[in-house]
Amino acid sequence: MPRSLADQSESELGGPGSVLTRQRRDHVRLDRLLHELHGSTGRSQEEVLQRIDRLVFSHAFAEEAVLWPVLRRVLPDGEELTLRVEEEHQEVNELVTALEEGGLDNPRRPVRLARLVEVLREDVRDEEDVLLPRLQERLDPHELRRLGRQWELVRRIAPTRPHPTVARRPPGNVVSALPLSVLDRTRDLVDSGVRSCPARLAPVGEAVSRGLAGVAALAERTPPARHGDRPPTHR
């Protein structure tokens, strides 16, 4: 029976550069943010959610672009295993989109927020207890470190916002990555500037952010961005 990543030392995971160590490191950060989210309200809650988004979406994109294709190649049941996690990623995209569009006063916000936390924790357990230990059985430490470098590179240039209509698999997620990443990360900078700029300038920044969001929505709905996925993850 494969051992959970949570029960292994860094050395057992292949060292600090291993993709397993990098994955677990992000999961620890996510756990801290989810604890911080608990009990938060209003704008404070929104700020924590934004930090969760920036972590989760780039992390998931790197998994879908780098890790899951390898897992499908080396495991006979890789298709079934990765589909379950892709479904979780899709639900996270849809929940975060609904939270953003619904606003702070939406009556469904508490239910959506609770479900988001639940799915994120399920996703971590599926990865640390099932998928990644199975990958560990098939790859040696050198291969895990090489995969870790690839994963880290992709994570650093990946989109940082929800895009629920983009395919969860190549080639759709790969061909849409560059335009969506540029738009998302530009919007991140704009939103950060809005929070620190004089109040009279905030409407301008907010308008720019909405414009970038609109362009991203168009980009993610183009046929190339939707190609490669399969039901039920594809919306």
C-alpha positions in Angstrom: 0.0 0.0 0.0 1.6 3.3 -1.0 2.4 5.7 1.8 0.8 9.2 1.9 3.2 12.0 1.1 2.1 13.5 4.4 3.8 10.6 6.3 7.2 10.8 4.4 10.3 12.8 5.0 11.7 15.2 2.4 14.5 12.8 1.7 12.0 10.0 1.0 10.1 12.3 -1.4 13.2 12.8 -3.4 14.7 15.9 -1.9 13.8 19.6 -1.9 13.6 19.8 -5.7 11.4 16.7 -6.2 7.9 17.4 -7.6 6.5 15.5 -4.6 8.2 17.9 -2.1 7.1 20.9 -4.2 3.5 19.7 -4.3 3.4 19.0 -0.5 4.9 22.5 0.2 2.0 24.1 -1.7 -0.5 21.9 0.1 0.9 23.1 3.5 0.5 26.7 2.3 -3.0 26.1 1.2 -3.9 24.5 4.6 -2.6 27.7 6.4 -4.7 29.9 4.1 -7.8 27.8 4.7 -7.4 28.1 8.4 -7.0 31.9 8.0 -10.2 31.9 5.8 -12.2 30.3 8.6 -14.0 32.9 10.6 -13.0 35.8 8.3 -15.7 38.1 6.9 -16.2 40.9 4.3 -13.2 42.4 2.6 -10.8 40.4 4.8 -12.3 37.2 3.6 -12.1 38.4 0.0 -8.4 39.1 0.4 -7.7 35.6 1.8 -9.7 34.1 -1.1 -7.6 36.0 -3.6 -4.4 34.6 -2.1 -5.9 31.1 -2.2 -6.8 31.7 -5.9 -3.3 32.8 -6.8 -1.9 29.6 -5.2 -4.5 27.1 -6.3 -4.9 27.9 -10.0 -1.3 28.1 -10.9 -0.6 24.9 -8.9 -3.5 23.0 -10.6 -2.5 24.2 -14.1 1.0 22.9 -13.6 -0.4 19.5 -12.5 -2.7 19.3 -15.5 0.0 20.3 -18.0 3.0 18.5 -16.5 2.1 15.8 -14.0 -1.2 14.2 -15.1 0.0 13.4 -18.7 2.9 11.5 -17.1 0.7 9.7 -14.7 -1.6 8.6 -17.5 1.4 7.3 -19.4 3.0 5.3 -16.6 -0.1 3.9 -14.8 -2.7 1.5 -16.3 -5.5 3.2 -14.4 -4.0 6.7 -14.8 -6.9 7.9 -16.9 -9.4 7.1 -14.1 -7.3 8.6 -11.4 -6.6 11.9 -13.1 -10.2 12.3 -14.3 -11.3 12.4 -10.6 -8.9 15.2 -9.8 -9.7 17.1 -13.0 -13.4 17.0 -11.9 -12.3 18.5 -8.6 -10.3 21.2 -10.3 -13.3 22.0 -12.6 -15.6 22.4 -9.6 -13.1 24.7 -7.9 -13.1 26.8 -11.1 -16.8 27.0 -11.1 -17.2 27.7 -7.4 -14.6 30.5 -7.4 -16.2 32.0 -10.5 -19.6 31.9 -8.8 -18.2 33.6 -5.7 -16.6 36.4 -7.7 -19.8 37.0 -9.7 -22.1 36.7 -6.7 -20.4 39.3 -4.5 -20.1 39.5 -0.8 -23.9 39.8 -0.1 -25.1 36.9 -2.2 -27.2 34.6 0.0 -25.6 31.5 -1.5 -22.1 32.6 -0.7 -21.7 30.7 2.6 -22.7 27.4 1.0 -20.4 27.9 -2.0 -17.6 28.9 0.3 -18.0 25.8 2.5 -18.1 23.6 -0.6 -15.0 25.2 -1.9 -13.1 24.5 1.2 -14.4 20.9 1.2 -13.3 20.3 -2.4 -9.9 21.8 -1.9 -9.3 19.5 1.1 -10.6 16.5 -0.9 -8.2 17.4 -3.7 -5.2 17.5 -1.4 -6.0 14.1 0.1 -6.6 12.5 -3.3 -3.2 13.8 -4.5 -1.1 13.1 -1.4 -2.7 9.7 -0.5 -3.4 8.2 -4.0 -2.1 9.9 -7.2 1.3 11.1 -6.2 2.3 8.0 -4.2 1.5 5.9 -7.2 3.6 8.2 -9.4 6.4 7.8 -6.8 6.3 4.1 -7.3 7.1 4.4 -11.0 9.7 7.2 -11.0 13.1 7.3 -9.4 14.3 10.3 -7.4 16.2 11.8 -10.4 13.1 11.7 -12.5 11.0 13.2 -9.7 13.5 16.1 -9.5 13.5 16.6 -13.2 9.7 16.6 -13.2 9.8 19.1 -10.3 11.8 21.6 -12.3 9.3 21.4 -15.1 6.4 21.7 -12.8 7.9 24.7 -11.0 8.6 26.5 -14.3 5.1 26.0 -15.5 3.6 27.0 -12.2 5.5 30.3 -12.2 4.0 31.3 -15.6 0.6 29.8 -15.3 -2.8 31.5 -15.1 -3.8 32.7 -11.6 -7.6 33.0 -12.1 -10.5 30.6 -12.6 -11.2 29.7 -16.2 -14.0 27.1 -16.1 -14.5 26.8 -19.8 -10.9 25.9 -20.6 -10.0 22.3 -21.2 -8.4 20.6 -18.2 -6.1 18.7 -20.6 -3.7 19.4 -23.4 -3.7 20.8 -25.9 -6.5 23.2 -24.8 -5.0 24.2 -21.5 -1.5 24.5 -23.0 -2.4 26.7 -26.0 -4.5 29.0 -23.8 -1.9 29.3 -21.1 0.2 32.2 -22.4 -2.7 34.7 -23.2 -4.6 33.8 -20.0 -1.5 34.0 -17.9 -0.6 37.5 -19.3 -4.1 38.7 -18.7 -4.4 37.2 -15.2 -1.1 38.5 -14.0 -1.6 41.9 -15.5 -5.0 42.0 -13.7 -3.3 40.9 -10.5 -1.0 43.9 -10.7 -3.9 46.3 -11.5 -5.9 45.0 -8.6 -3.0 45.4 -6.3 -2.5 48.9 -7.4 -6.2 49.7 -6.9 -6.0 48.6 -3.3 -3.1 51.1 -2.6 -4.0 54.0 -4.9 -5.9 57.1 -3.9 -9.7 56.6 -3.8 -10.3 59.0 -6.7 -8.2 56.7 -9.0 -9.8 53.4 -7.9 -12.7 53.5 -10.4 -10.1 53.7 -13.3 -8.2 50.7 -12.1 -11.4 48.8 -11.5 -12.5 49.5 -15.0 -9.2 48.3 -16.4 -9.5 45.1 -14.3 -13.0 44.4 -15.7 -11.8 45.0 -19.2 -9.0 42.5 -18.7 -11.5 40.0 -17.3 -13.7 40.4 -20.3 -10.8 39.8 -22.7 -9.9 36.7 -20.7 -13.5 35.4 -20.9 -13.4 35.7 -24.6 -10.0 34.0 -24.9 -11.0 31.0 -22.8 -14.1 30.4 -24.9 -12.2 30.1 -28.2 -12.3 26.6 -29.8 -8.5 25.9 -29.3 -8.8 26.6 -25.5 -11.7 24.0 -25.2 -10.0 21.2 -27.2 -8.7 18.1 -25.5 -11.0 17.8 -22.6 -13.7 15.3 -22.1 -17.0 15.1 -20.1 -17.8 15.7 -17.4 -15.0 18.2 -16.7 -15.6 20.2 -19.9 -18.3 22.9 -19.6 
